[in-house]
Amino acid sequence: MASVEERIFELARENLDLGRDPDWDLTFGESDVSSMDVVAFVKLLDPEFGIEIPPDSLADVDNLRKLAKVVADLAG
């Protein structure tokens, strides 16, 4: 079974139109990912990991690394 990070990376590659592999540490803005695309991507993660990501847990999330930590913490 893929780790949370591996699966998020794979999903980002498939669903975020980056034109390259995702970078864990670039902010979504630096990666040219719109806020609407980030919201859609986060909603994709809920059923994928069997969790519900509360909006307040995303306040400081601005890149994939931070998002993966939130998901890993919730998925336990």
Order of alpha helices (4+ residues) and beta strands (2+ residues): alpha-alpha-alpha
